[in-house]
Amino acid sequence: MKAVFSFDSMLTPKLVTILYWLLLLAALVSGLATMFGGYYGFSIESFFLGLLTIIGGAVGARIWCELMIVIFKINSNLQAMNDAQKKEA
């Protein structure tokens, strides 16, 4: 717990996984709502638009979460390089 409060450990990378699953759930719910909750009810256009929403939301959530994780991995690699440089000096 001390590492979290002293900012020695990053909390956000652990939360990215939870956020990813929430974004997938949101894409699924909004896609299903688009498919079956239209003003005129079910139609083939709304079905394909909902399917596109689900697929696009899942891909978009994955790309966004991967970019967030890459940023934190860059940070951890830079910290490791800094620690190695300090040990040499």
Order of alpha helices (4+ residues) and beta strands (2+ residues): alpha-alpha-alpha
